[in-house]
Amino acid sequence: MAAPDLNDPAQRAAYHRELRGVGVKLRRAGLGLSLLGALLVLSHRRGVEAVPLWLGAGVLGIGVLVMVAAISTRMAYHRLRMRN
């Protein structure tokens, strides 16, 4: 697949839509895990003794790692796509 011509507005818009679709599931999963981890930490801070702090921090950390993986996937796709 040839690299898109980013000087052409139509091709630039099409490439932007294409790039936006890369890693969507990973980004959503990372965002969901991060939100869940933040809610678990918040519930621990509010006094819910059934939720240990390490659980919330662990889920939050995994969510951040998944987001980093999604960003890396998108960057690698862009780098490969721009290669001639």
C-alpha positions as a printed NumPy array, in Angstrom:
array([[  0.   ,   0.   ,   0.   ],
       [  1.421,   3.363,  -1.009],
       [  1.817,   6.24 ,   1.421],
       [ -1.013,   8.784,   1.225],
       [ -0.388,  12.228,  -0.234],
       [ -0.89 ,  14.448,   2.806],
       [ -0.814,  17.597,   0.656],
       [ -4.163,  16.601,  -0.884],
       [ -7.002,  17.494,   1.541],
       [ -9.195,  14.574,   0.442],
       [ -6.426,  11.99 ,   0.923],
       [ -5.424,  13.579,   4.215],
       [ -9.01 ,  13.324,   5.502],
       [ -9.283,   9.717,   4.337],
       [ -5.99 ,   8.839,   6.036],
       [ -7.127,  10.58 ,   9.211],
       [-10.284,   8.437,   9.267],
       [ -8.208,   5.33 ,   8.59 ],
       [ -5.733,   6.137,  11.36 ],
       [ -8.526,   6.886,  13.824],
       [ -9.776,   3.319,  13.391],
       [ -6.468,   1.699,  14.358],
       [ -6.451,   0.246,  17.865],
       [ -9.979,   1.34 ,  18.775],
       [-10.708,  -1.794,  20.808],
       [ -7.43 ,  -1.495,  22.7  ],
       [ -8.013,   2.187,  23.456],
       [-11.542,   1.522,  24.697],
       [-10.385,  -1.41 ,  26.821],
       [ -7.604,   0.685,  28.324],
       [ -9.948,   3.534,  29.05 ],
       [-12.494,   1.174,  30.618],
       [ -9.877,  -0.521,  32.794],
       [ -8.449,   2.828,  33.876],
       [-11.905,   4.077,  34.787],
       [-12.664,   0.867,  36.689],
       [ -9.359,   1.117,  38.562],
       [-10.014,   4.75 ,  39.452],
       [-13.472,   3.831,  40.748],
       [-12.01 ,   1.004,  42.825],
       [ -9.407,   3.34 ,  44.34 ],
       [-12.096,   5.927,  45.014],
       [-14.354,   3.356,  46.665],
       [-11.464,   2.251,  48.888],
       [-10.821,   5.869,  49.847],
       [-14.525,   6.309,  50.653],
       [-14.343,   3.515,  53.209],
       [-15.482,   0.381,  51.386],
       [-13.379,  -2.193,  53.2  ],
       [-14.125,  -5.002,  50.753],
       [-11.973,  -3.313,  48.085],
       [ -8.236,  -3.375,  48.838],
       [ -6.146,  -0.48 ,  47.576],
       [ -3.748,  -2.774,  45.718],
       [ -6.613,  -4.083,  43.59 ],
       [ -7.659,  -0.626,  42.421],
       [ -4.076,   0.454,  41.806],
       [ -3.356,  -2.771,  39.908],
       [ -6.386,  -2.422,  37.629],
       [ -5.535,   1.232,  37.032],
       [ -1.951,   0.288,  36.153],
       [ -3.075,  -2.408,  33.732],
       [ -5.437,   0.083,  32.099],
       [ -2.592,   2.538,  31.603],
       [ -0.408,  -0.198,  30.114],
       [ -3.172,  -1.166,  27.675],
       [ -3.506,   2.489,  26.63 ],
       [  0.264,   2.685,  26.043],
       [  0.008,  -0.478,  23.918],
       [ -2.79 ,   1.087,  21.87 ],
       [ -0.78 ,   4.261,  21.304],
       [  2.271,   2.202,  20.312],
       [  0.184,   0.157,  17.89 ],
       [ -1.151,   3.294,  16.242],
       [  2.33 ,   4.833,  15.986],
       [  3.742,   1.652,  14.448],
       [  0.891,   1.56 ,  11.921],
       [  1.517,   5.188,  10.983],
       [  5.265,   4.595,  10.618],
       [  4.711,   1.547,   8.397],
       [  2.025,   3.303,   6.354],
       [  4.23 ,   6.32 ,   5.673],
       [  7.064,   4.135,   4.444],
       [  7.263,   4.092,   0.638]])
